[in-house]
């Protein structure tokens, strides 16, 4: 049996979810995955949370009745994204945490979550994850390229200012 832990974050703390035991919640997500063809969606998490017997029900009890459905879906996404699995590092022998779920885009651009360890064994899903990782890396490089250009720009600006001061 896997031992699950939270990856803490702002929303987990704000909603008080970080105080809940992640084990039954993660096990329920695993149950939903097996009942729904190998993946879960935020809608499935919310639907299951309507059942007072579900461990997921406790995730949304602090929500005001009129909360927007999309906000609740975001909490569901955050919960799934925050579940980690503890493993013993093969090289270090030290307990490490890894993502328990990975989000994969569907054909309609919605997203579903799959168990990370199962995606690693499914070539089609793994290829989709790797393609997304490549796109994310490209976006990251474009986003932070300006930081590499900044010293050159600042240096030129400083030289221009010094030239004006000498005149």
Secondary structure as GFF3:
##gff-version 3
##sequence-region A 1 167
A	DSSP	beta_strand	4	6	.	.	.	ID=ss1
A	DSSP	alpha_helix	10	15	.	.	.	ID=ss2
A	DSSP	three_ten_helix	17	19	.	.	.	ID=ss3
A	DSSP	alpha_helix	22	35	.	.	.	ID=ss4
A	DSSP	alpha_helix	42	49	.	.	.	ID=ss5
A	DSSP	three_ten_helix	55	59	.	.	.	ID=ss6
A	DSSP	alpha_helix	69	82	.	.	.	ID=ss7
A	DSSP	beta_strand	83	88	.	.	.	ID=ss8
A	DSSP	beta_strand	95	99	.	.	.	ID=ss9
A	DSSP	beta_strand	101	105	.	.	.	ID=ss10
A	DSSP	beta_strand	111	115	.	.	.	ID=ss11
A	DSSP	alpha_helix	116	119	.	.	.	ID=ss12
A	DSSP	alpha_helix	123	166	.	.	.	ID=ss13
###
